[in-house]
Amino acid sequence: MDKALGIWAGVNGASIAARPIVGGLLVQHVNWESCSYVNVVVGAVALAMTWLCLRETTPSPEARSFDLPGTALLSTGLFGLVWALIKASSYGWGSARTIGFFVGSGAALALFVLRESRVPQPLLPLRLFRSVSLSAGTVLTVLLTFSIMVAMLFMTFFMQDVHGLSPVMTGVRILPLTGTPIFGAPVAGLVISKVGPRLLMAAGLAISAGGLSRTRRS
């Protein structure tokens, strides 16, 4: 299982590594909107490969229904949160619209949690988070991903606006950061299967924290 997850993470890392280069080419030679449109092509290819390559499995007796209201509440809450964060600079952080989106997002997410705790087949079984390891791992993953994405965003602006680099050359310079998972994830899967996850996760988080603090000082 650890090896499979390592391979999956490596493939995911390859897509992340390609993103700055492909995105730079699209921004430089087409327009920035094309970075979103290309997802339609990728999604179509993924759907076709899934249809052709994956074998059908026997449905689980537990999967009797799909939690459509839970999906709607989660989607509404996340949309409102992202929209508020994006538009706050235009609306003003203290404006009624910004506060309204934050409040609406919080209300939708609270209703989602309430529903998931009561329905027989929830979209997200809350009992999973009784596991301290799962809860801690989820929180750490969210914080680390958020920190890295924000660092990459500011590095992109810094390289283009301060150093005057083109979008493609900016992507090339970010490549060492995004390309590391291609090689590190499969190796991490092998190491975890031998020594367990705690030591490797602690070392990885410490290295990431050091790198992010160095980026902040730079």
Rosetta constraint file for C-alpha pairs under 8 A:
AtomPair CA 1 CA 5 HARMONIC 6.20 0.50
AtomPair CA 2 CA 6 HARMONIC 6.07 0.50
AtomPair CA 2 CA 189 HARMONIC 4.94 0.50
AtomPair CA 2 CA 190 HARMONIC 6.90 0.50
AtomPair CA 2 CA 192 HARMONIC 6.94 0.50
AtomPair CA 2 CA 193 HARMONIC 6.11 0.50
AtomPair CA 3 CA 7 HARMONIC 6.21 0.50
AtomPair CA 3 CA 186 HARMONIC 6.64 0.50
AtomPair CA 3 CA 189 HARMONIC 4.87 0.50
AtomPair CA 3 CA 190 HARMONIC 5.90 0.50
AtomPair CA 3 CA 193 HARMONIC 7.66 0.50
AtomPair CA 4 CA 8 HARMONIC 6.17 0.50
AtomPair CA 4 CA 189 HARMONIC 7.70 0.50
AtomPair CA 5 CA 9 HARMONIC 6.02 0.50
AtomPair CA 5 CA 186 HARMONIC 7.91 0.50
AtomPair CA 5 CA 189 HARMONIC 6.74 0.50
AtomPair CA 6 CA 10 HARMONIC 6.10 0.50
AtomPair CA 6 CA 185 HARMONIC 4.88 0.50
AtomPair CA 6 CA 186 HARMONIC 4.17 0.50
AtomPair CA 6 CA 187 HARMONIC 7.18 0.50
AtomPair CA 6 CA 188 HARMONIC 6.59 0.50
AtomPair CA 6 CA 189 HARMONIC 4.52 0.50
AtomPair CA 6 CA 190 HARMONIC 7.61 0.50
AtomPair CA 7 CA 11 HARMONIC 6.30 0.50
AtomPair CA 7 CA 185 HARMONIC 6.85 0.50
AtomPair CA 7 CA 186 HARMONIC 5.22 0.50
AtomPair CA 7 CA 189 HARMONIC 7.79 0.50
AtomPair CA 8 CA 12 HARMONIC 6.14 0.50
AtomPair CA 9 CA 13 HARMONIC 5.90 0.50
AtomPair CA 9 CA 181 HARMONIC 7.01 0.50
AtomPair CA 9 CA 182 HARMONIC 7.50 0.50
AtomPair CA 9 CA 185 HARMONIC 5.59 0.50
AtomPair CA 9 CA 186 HARMONIC 7.28 0.50
AtomPair CA 10 CA 14 HARMONIC 6.22 0.50
AtomPair CA 10 CA 181 HARMONIC 5.64 0.50
AtomPair CA 10 CA 182 HARMONIC 4.28 0.50
AtomPair CA 10 CA 183 HARMONIC 6.61 0.50
AtomPair CA 10 CA 184 HARMONIC 7.38 0.50
AtomPair CA 10 CA 185 HARMONIC 5.14 0.50
AtomPair CA 10 CA 186 HARMONIC 6.01 0.50
AtomPair CA 11 CA 15 HARMONIC 6.53 0.50
AtomPair CA 11 CA 182 HARMONIC 6.59 0.50
AtomPair CA 12 CA 16 HARMONIC 6.35 0.50
AtomPair CA 12 CA 182 HARMONIC 7.75 0.50
AtomPair CA 13 CA 17 HARMONIC 5.99 0.50
AtomPair CA 13 CA 178 HARMONIC 6.91 0.50
AtomPair CA 13 CA 179 HARMONIC 6.42 0.50
AtomPair CA 13 CA 180 HARMONIC 7.41 0.50
AtomPair CA 13 CA 181 HARMONIC 4.81 0.50
AtomPair CA 13 CA 182 HARMONIC 4.98 0.50
AtomPair CA 13 CA 185 HARMONIC 7.94 0.50
AtomPair CA 14 CA 18 HARMONIC 6.20 0.50
AtomPair CA 14 CA 179 HARMONIC 6.50 0.50
AtomPair CA 14 CA 181 HARMONIC 7.34 0.50
AtomPair CA 14 CA 182 HARMONIC 5.42 0.50
AtomPair CA 15 CA 19 HARMONIC 6.26 0.50
AtomPair CA 16 CA 20 HARMONIC 7.66 0.50
AtomPair CA 16 CA 178 HARMONIC 5.87 0.50
AtomPair CA 16 CA 179 HARMONIC 7.24 0.50
AtomPair CA 17 CA 21 HARMONIC 7.72 0.50
AtomPair CA 17 CA 175 HARMONIC 5.93 0.50
AtomPair CA 17 CA 177 HARMONIC 7.93 0.50
AtomPair CA 17 CA 178 HARMONIC 4.49 0.50
AtomPair CA 17 CA 179 HARMONIC 4.58 0.50
AtomPair CA 18 CA 22 HARMONIC 5.98 0.50
AtomPair CA 18 CA 175 HARMONIC 7.93 0.50
AtomPair CA 18 CA 179 HARMONIC 8.00 0.50
AtomPair CA 19 CA 23 HARMONIC 5.57 0.50
AtomPair CA 19 CA 171 HARMONIC 8.00 0.50
AtomPair CA 20 CA 24 HARMONIC 5.79 0.50
AtomPair CA 20 CA 168 HARMONIC 7.56 0.50
AtomPair CA 20 CA 170 HARMONIC 7.66 0.50
AtomPair CA 20 CA 171 HARMONIC 4.30 0.50
AtomPair CA 20 CA 172 HARMONIC 7.26 0.50
AtomPair CA 20 CA 174 HARMONIC 7.06 0.50
AtomPair CA 20 CA 175 HARMONIC 7.10 0.50
AtomPair CA 21 CA 25 HARMONIC 6.25 0.50
AtomPair CA 21 CA 168 HARMONIC 5.80 0.50
AtomPair CA 21 CA 171 HARMONIC 4.76 0.50
AtomPair CA 21 CA 172 HARMONIC 6.28 0.50
AtomPair CA 21 CA 175 HARMONIC 7.81 0.50
AtomPair CA 22 CA 26 HARMONIC 6.22 0.50
AtomPair CA 22 CA 168 HARMONIC 7.95 0.50
AtomPair CA 23 CA 27 HARMONIC 6.05 0.50
AtomPair CA 23 CA 35 HARMONIC 5.95 0.50
AtomPair CA 23 CA 167 HARMONIC 7.81 0.50
AtomPair CA 23 CA 168 HARMONIC 7.77 0.50
AtomPair CA 23 CA 171 HARMONIC 7.73 0.50
AtomPair CA 24 CA 28 HARMONIC 5.92 0.50
AtomPair CA 24 CA 166 HARMONIC 7.81 0.50
AtomPair CA 24 CA 167 HARMONIC 4.35 0.50
AtomPair CA 24 CA 168 HARMONIC 4.25 0.50
AtomPair CA 24 CA 169 HARMONIC 7.70 0.50
AtomPair CA 24 CA 170 HARMONIC 7.41 0.50
AtomPair CA 24 CA 171 HARMONIC 6.00 0.50
AtomPair CA 25 CA 29 HARMONIC 5.86 0.50
AtomPair CA 25 CA 30 HARMONIC 7.69 0.50
AtomPair CA 25 CA 167 HARMONIC 7.01 0.50
AtomPair CA 25 CA 168 HARMONIC 5.63 0.50
AtomPair CA 26 CA 30 HARMONIC 5.05 0.50
AtomPair CA 26 CA 31 HARMONIC 6.04 0.50
AtomPair CA 26 CA 32 HARMONIC 6.70 0.50
AtomPair CA 26 CA 34 HARMONIC 6.40 0.50
AtomPair CA 26 CA 35 HARMONIC 6.50 0.50
AtomPair CA 27 CA 31 HARMONIC 4.61 0.50
AtomPair CA 27 CA 32 HARMONIC 4.64 0.50
AtomPair CA 27 CA 33 HARMONIC 7.96 0.50
AtomPair CA 27 CA 34 HARMONIC 7.45 0.50
AtomPair CA 27 CA 35 HARMONIC 7.35 0.50
AtomPair CA 27 CA 167 HARMONIC 6.76 0.50
AtomPair CA 28 CA 166 HARMONIC 7.41 0.50
AtomPair CA 28 CA 167 HARMONIC 6.10 0.50
AtomPair CA 28 CA 168 HARMONIC 7.10 0.50
AtomPair CA 30 CA 34 HARMONIC 6.89 0.50
AtomPair CA 31 CA 35 HARMONIC 7.78 0.50
AtomPair CA 32 CA 36 HARMONIC 7.88 0.50
AtomPair CA 33 CA 37 HARMONIC 6.69 0.50
AtomPair CA 34 CA 38 HARMONIC 6.02 0.50
AtomPair CA 35 CA 39 HARMONIC 7.40 0.50
AtomPair CA 36 CA 40 HARMONIC 7.81 0.50
AtomPair CA 37 CA 41 HARMONIC 7.46 0.50
AtomPair CA 38 CA 42 HARMONIC 6.44 0.50
AtomPair CA 39 CA 43 HARMONIC 5.88 0.50
AtomPair CA 40 CA 44 HARMONIC 6.16 0.50
AtomPair CA 41 CA 45 HARMONIC 6.28 0.50
AtomPair CA 42 CA 46 HARMONIC 6.13 0.50
AtomPair CA 43 CA 47 HARMONIC 6.04 0.50
AtomPair CA 44 CA 48 HARMONIC 6.20 0.50
AtomPair CA 45 CA 49 HARMONIC 6.17 0.50
AtomPair CA 46 CA 50 HARMONIC 6.01 0.50
AtomPair CA 47 CA 51 HARMONIC 6.15 0.50
AtomPair CA 48 CA 52 HARMONIC 6.21 0.50
AtomPair CA 49 CA 53 HARMONIC 5.66 0.50
AtomPair CA 49 CA 54 HARMONIC 7.75 0.50
AtomPair CA 50 CA 54 HARMONIC 5.37 0.50
AtomPair CA 59 CA 63 HARMONIC 7.15 0.50
AtomPair CA 62 CA 121 HARMONIC 7.67 0.50
AtomPair CA 63 CA 121 HARMONIC 7.35 0.50
AtomPair CA 64 CA 121 HARMONIC 7.60 0.50
AtomPair CA 65 CA 121 HARMONIC 6.90 0.50
AtomPair CA 66 CA 121 HARMONIC 7.53 0.50
AtomPair CA 66 CA 123 HARMONIC 7.28 0.50
AtomPair CA 67 CA 71 HARMONIC 6.23 0.50
AtomPair CA 67 CA 121 HARMONIC 7.09 0.50
AtomPair CA 67 CA 122 HARMONIC 6.11 0.50
AtomPair CA 67 CA 123 HARMONIC 5.56 0.50
AtomPair CA 68 CA 72 HARMONIC 6.16 0.50
AtomPair CA 69 CA 73 HARMONIC 6.17 0.50
AtomPair CA 70 CA 74 HARMONIC 6.11 0.50
AtomPair CA 70 CA 112 HARMONIC 5.73 0.50
AtomPair CA 70 CA 115 HARMONIC 6.82 0.50
AtomPair CA 70 CA 116 HARMONIC 7.03 0.50
AtomPair CA 70 CA 122 HARMONIC 7.49 0.50
AtomPair CA 70 CA 123 HARMONIC 6.39 0.50
AtomPair CA 71 CA 75 HARMONIC 6.03 0.50
AtomPair CA 71 CA 123 HARMONIC 7.06 0.50
AtomPair CA 72 CA 76 HARMONIC 6.01 0.50
AtomPair CA 73 CA 77 HARMONIC 6.07 0.50
AtomPair CA 73 CA 108 HARMONIC 5.44 0.50
AtomPair CA 73 CA 109 HARMONIC 6.55 0.50
AtomPair CA 73 CA 111 HARMONIC 7.08 0.50
AtomPair CA 73 CA 112 HARMONIC 5.49 0.50
AtomPair CA 74 CA 78 HARMONIC 6.15 0.50
AtomPair CA 74 CA 108 HARMONIC 6.89 0.50
AtomPair CA 74 CA 109 HARMONIC 6.01 0.50
AtomPair CA 74 CA 112 HARMONIC 6.05 0.50
AtomPair CA 75 CA 79 HARMONIC 5.94 0.50
AtomPair CA 76 CA 80 HARMONIC 6.05 0.50
AtomPair CA 76 CA 105 HARMONIC 6.88 0.50
AtomPair CA 76 CA 108 HARMONIC 6.48 0.50
AtomPair CA 77 CA 81 HARMONIC 6.23 0.50
AtomPair CA 77 CA 104 HARMONIC 7.16 0.50
AtomPair CA 77 CA 105 HARMONIC 4.13 0.50
AtomPair CA 77 CA 106 HARMONIC 6.53 0.50
AtomPair CA 77 CA 107 HARMONIC 7.48 0.50
AtomPair CA 77 CA 108 HARMONIC 4.87 0.50
AtomPair CA 77 CA 109 HARMONIC 5.14 0.50
AtomPair CA 78 CA 82 HARMONIC 6.13 0.50
AtomPair CA 78 CA 105 HARMONIC 6.64 0.50
AtomPair CA 78 CA 109 HARMONIC 7.74 0.50
AtomPair CA 79 CA 83 HARMONIC 5.93 0.50
AtomPair CA 79 CA 105 HARMONIC 7.53 0.50
AtomPair CA 80 CA 84 HARMONIC 6.02 0.50
AtomPair CA 80 CA 101 HARMONIC 5.41 0.50
AtomPair CA 80 CA 102 HARMONIC 6.64 0.50
AtomPair CA 80 CA 104 HARMONIC 6.80 0.50
AtomPair CA 80 CA 105 HARMONIC 4.88 0.50
AtomPair CA 81 CA 85 HARMONIC 6.30 0.50
AtomPair CA 81 CA 101 HARMONIC 6.74 0.50
AtomPair CA 81 CA 102 HARMONIC 5.90 0.50
AtomPair CA 81 CA 105 HARMONIC 5.46 0.50
AtomPair CA 81 CA 106 HARMONIC 7.90 0.50
AtomPair CA 82 CA 86 HARMONIC 6.14 0.50
AtomPair CA 83 CA 87 HARMONIC 5.95 0.50
AtomPair CA 83 CA 101 HARMONIC 7.45 0.50
AtomPair CA 84 CA 88 HARMONIC 5.57 0.50
AtomPair CA 84 CA 98 HARMONIC 5.47 0.50
AtomPair CA 84 CA 99 HARMONIC 7.89 0.50
AtomPair CA 84 CA 101 HARMONIC 5.57 0.50
AtomPair CA 84 CA 102 HARMONIC 6.19 0.50
AtomPair CA 85 CA 89 HARMONIC 7.92 0.50
AtomPair CA 87 CA 91 HARMONIC 5.95 0.50
AtomPair CA 87 CA 92 HARMONIC 7.93 0.50
AtomPair CA 87 CA 98 HARMONIC 7.33 0.50
AtomPair CA 88 CA 92 HARMONIC 5.09 0.50
AtomPair CA 88 CA 93 HARMONIC 5.08 0.50
AtomPair CA 88 CA 98 HARMONIC 5.76 0.50
AtomPair CA 89 CA 93 HARMONIC 6.62 0.50
AtomPair CA 91 CA 95 HARMONIC 6.11 0.50
AtomPair CA 91 CA 97 HARMONIC 6.87 0.50
AtomPair CA 91 CA 98 HARMONIC 6.44 0.50
AtomPair CA 92 CA 98 HARMONIC 6.95 0.50
AtomPair CA 93 CA 98 HARMONIC 6.09 0.50
AtomPair CA 93 CA 99 HARMONIC 7.41 0.50
AtomPair CA 94 CA 98 HARMONIC 6.78 0.50
AtomPair CA 94 CA 99 HARMONIC 6.65 0.50
AtomPair CA 95 CA 99 HARMONIC 6.29 0.50
AtomPair CA 96 CA 100 HARMONIC 5.78 0.50
AtomPair CA 97 CA 101 HARMONIC 6.17 0.50
AtomPair CA 98 CA 102 HARMONIC 6.32 0.50
AtomPair CA 99 CA 103 HARMONIC 6.04 0.50
AtomPair CA 100 CA 104 HARMONIC 5.92 0.50
AtomPair CA 101 CA 105 HARMONIC 5.91 0.50
AtomPair CA 102 CA 106 HARMONIC 6.13 0.50
AtomPair CA 103 CA 107 HARMONIC 6.10 0.50
AtomPair CA 104 CA 108 HARMONIC 6.15 0.50
AtomPair CA 105 CA 109 HARMONIC 6.19 0.50
AtomPair CA 106 CA 110 HARMONIC 6.02 0.50
AtomPair CA 107 CA 111 HARMONIC 6.16 0.50
AtomPair CA 108 CA 112 HARMONIC 6.13 0.50
AtomPair CA 109 CA 113 HARMONIC 6.29 0.50
AtomPair CA 110 CA 114 HARMONIC 6.22 0.50
AtomPair CA 111 CA 115 HARMONIC 6.03 0.50
AtomPair CA 112 CA 116 HARMONIC 6.09 0.50
AtomPair CA 113 CA 117 HARMONIC 6.29 0.50
AtomPair CA 113 CA 126 HARMONIC 7.99 0.50
AtomPair CA 114 CA 118 HARMONIC 6.76 0.50
AtomPair CA 115 CA 119 HARMONIC 6.15 0.50
AtomPair CA 115 CA 122 HARMONIC 7.85 0.50
AtomPair CA 116 CA 122 HARMONIC 5.07 0.50
AtomPair CA 116 CA 123 HARMONIC 6.85 0.50
AtomPair CA 116 CA 124 HARMONIC 6.45 0.50
AtomPair CA 116 CA 125 HARMONIC 6.56 0.50
AtomPair CA 116 CA 126 HARMONIC 6.79 0.50
AtomPair CA 117 CA 122 HARMONIC 7.57 0.50
AtomPair CA 117 CA 125 HARMONIC 7.48 0.50
AtomPair CA 117 CA 126 HARMONIC 6.44 0.50
AtomPair CA 118 CA 122 HARMONIC 7.94 0.50
AtomPair CA 121 CA 125 HARMONIC 7.80 0.50
AtomPair CA 126 CA 130 HARMONIC 7.64 0.50
AtomPair CA 128 CA 134 HARMONIC 7.45 0.50
AtomPair CA 129 CA 134 HARMONIC 6.26 0.50
AtomPair CA 129 CA 135 HARMONIC 5.30 0.50
AtomPair CA 130 CA 135 HARMONIC 7.44 0.50
AtomPair CA 131 CA 135 HARMONIC 6.22 0.50
AtomPair CA 132 CA 136 HARMONIC 5.94 0.50
AtomPair CA 133 CA 137 HARMONIC 5.92 0.50
AtomPair CA 134 CA 138 HARMONIC 6.03 0.50
AtomPair CA 135 CA 139 HARMONIC 6.26 0.50
AtomPair CA 136 CA 140 HARMONIC 6.10 0.50
AtomPair CA 137 CA 141 HARMONIC 6.00 0.50
AtomPair CA 138 CA 142 HARMONIC 6.18 0.50
AtomPair CA 139 CA 143 HARMONIC 6.20 0.50
AtomPair CA 140 CA 144 HARMONIC 5.98 0.50
AtomPair CA 141 CA 145 HARMONIC 5.96 0.50
AtomPair CA 142 CA 146 HARMONIC 6.02 0.50
AtomPair CA 143 CA 147 HARMONIC 6.10 0.50
AtomPair CA 144 CA 148 HARMONIC 6.17 0.50
AtomPair CA 144 CA 205 HARMONIC 7.92 0.50
AtomPair CA 144 CA 208 HARMONIC 7.93 0.50
AtomPair CA 145 CA 149 HARMONIC 6.06 0.50
AtomPair CA 146 CA 150 HARMONIC 6.12 0.50
AtomPair CA 147 CA 151 HARMONIC 6.11 0.50
AtomPair CA 147 CA 212 HARMONIC 7.66 0.50
AtomPair CA 148 CA 152 HARMONIC 6.12 0.50
AtomPair CA 148 CA 212 HARMONIC 7.58 0.50
AtomPair CA 149 CA 153 HARMONIC 6.19 0.50
AtomPair CA 150 CA 154 HARMONIC 6.32 0.50
AtomPair CA 151 CA 155 HARMONIC 6.04 0.50
AtomPair CA 151 CA 212 HARMONIC 7.29 0.50
AtomPair CA 151 CA 215 HARMONIC 7.40 0.50
AtomPair CA 152 CA 156 HARMONIC 6.07 0.50
AtomPair CA 152 CA 174 HARMONIC 7.60 0.50
AtomPair CA 153 CA 157 HARMONIC 6.55 0.50
AtomPair CA 154 CA 158 HARMONIC 6.01 0.50
AtomPair CA 155 CA 159 HARMONIC 6.02 0.50
AtomPair CA 156 CA 160 HARMONIC 6.23 0.50
AtomPair CA 156 CA 170 HARMONIC 6.42 0.50
AtomPair CA 156 CA 171 HARMONIC 7.98 0.50
AtomPair CA 157 CA 161 HARMONIC 5.61 0.50
AtomPair CA 157 CA 162 HARMONIC 7.60 0.50
AtomPair CA 158 CA 162 HARMONIC 5.22 0.50
AtomPair CA 158 CA 163 HARMONIC 6.86 0.50
AtomPair CA 159 CA 163 HARMONIC 4.97 0.50
AtomPair CA 159 CA 164 HARMONIC 6.38 0.50
AtomPair CA 159 CA 165 HARMONIC 5.81 0.50
AtomPair CA 159 CA 170 HARMONIC 6.23 0.50
AtomPair CA 160 CA 164 HARMONIC 4.63 0.50
AtomPair CA 160 CA 165 HARMONIC 4.64 0.50
AtomPair CA 160 CA 166 HARMONIC 6.22 0.50
AtomPair CA 160 CA 167 HARMONIC 6.98 0.50
AtomPair CA 160 CA 170 HARMONIC 6.87 0.50
AtomPair CA 161 CA 165 HARMONIC 7.59 0.50
AtomPair CA 165 CA 169 HARMONIC 6.05 0.50
AtomPair CA 165 CA 170 HARMONIC 6.07 0.50
AtomPair CA 166 CA 170 HARMONIC 6.11 0.50
AtomPair CA 167 CA 171 HARMONIC 6.23 0.50
AtomPair CA 168 CA 172 HARMONIC 6.36 0.50
AtomPair CA 169 CA 173 HARMONIC 6.34 0.50
AtomPair CA 170 CA 174 HARMONIC 6.34 0.50
AtomPair CA 171 CA 175 HARMONIC 6.13 0.50
AtomPair CA 174 CA 178 HARMONIC 6.53 0.50
AtomPair CA 175 CA 179 HARMONIC 5.47 0.50
AtomPair CA 176 CA 180 HARMONIC 6.13 0.50
AtomPair CA 179 CA 183 HARMONIC 7.76 0.50
AtomPair CA 180 CA 184 HARMONIC 5.90 0.50
AtomPair CA 181 CA 185 HARMONIC 5.10 0.50
AtomPair CA 182 CA 186 HARMONIC 7.50 0.50
AtomPair CA 183 CA 187 HARMONIC 6.73 0.50
AtomPair CA 184 CA 188 HARMONIC 5.90 0.50
AtomPair CA 185 CA 189 HARMONIC 6.21 0.50
AtomPair CA 186 CA 190 HARMONIC 6.51 0.50
AtomPair CA 187 CA 191 HARMONIC 6.22 0.50
AtomPair CA 188 CA 192 HARMONIC 5.94 0.50
AtomPair CA 188 CA 200 HARMONIC 7.67 0.50
AtomPair CA 189 CA 193 HARMONIC 6.36 0.50
AtomPair CA 190 CA 194 HARMONIC 6.68 0.50
AtomPair CA 191 CA 195 HARMONIC 6.11 0.50
AtomPair CA 191 CA 196 HARMONIC 7.39 0.50
AtomPair CA 191 CA 200 HARMONIC 7.95 0.50
AtomPair CA 192 CA 196 HARMONIC 4.49 0.50
AtomPair CA 192 CA 197 HARMONIC 5.12 0.50
AtomPair CA 192 CA 200 HARMONIC 7.13 0.50
AtomPair CA 193 CA 197 HARMONIC 7.99 0.50
AtomPair CA 195 CA 199 HARMONIC 7.74 0.50
AtomPair CA 196 CA 200 HARMONIC 7.59 0.50
AtomPair CA 197 CA 201 HARMONIC 5.87 0.50
AtomPair CA 198 CA 202 HARMONIC 6.08 0.50
AtomPair CA 199 CA 203 HARMONIC 6.19 0.50
AtomPair CA 200 CA 204 HARMONIC 6.02 0.50
AtomPair CA 201 CA 205 HARMONIC 6.02 0.50
AtomPair CA 202 CA 206 HARMONIC 6.13 0.50
AtomPair CA 203 CA 207 HARMONIC 6.21 0.50
AtomPair CA 204 CA 208 HARMONIC 6.11 0.50
AtomPair CA 205 CA 209 HARMONIC 6.00 0.50
AtomPair CA 206 CA 210 HARMONIC 6.20 0.50
AtomPair CA 207 CA 211 HARMONIC 6.16 0.50
AtomPair CA 208 CA 212 HARMONIC 6.07 0.50
AtomPair CA 209 CA 213 HARMONIC 6.06 0.50
AtomPair CA 210 CA 214 HARMONIC 6.17 0.50
AtomPair CA 211 CA 215 HARMONIC 6.22 0.50
AtomPair CA 212 CA 216 HARMONIC 6.21 0.50
AtomPair CA 213 CA 217 HARMONIC 6.38 0.50
AtomPair CA 214 CA 218 HARMONIC 6.23 0.50
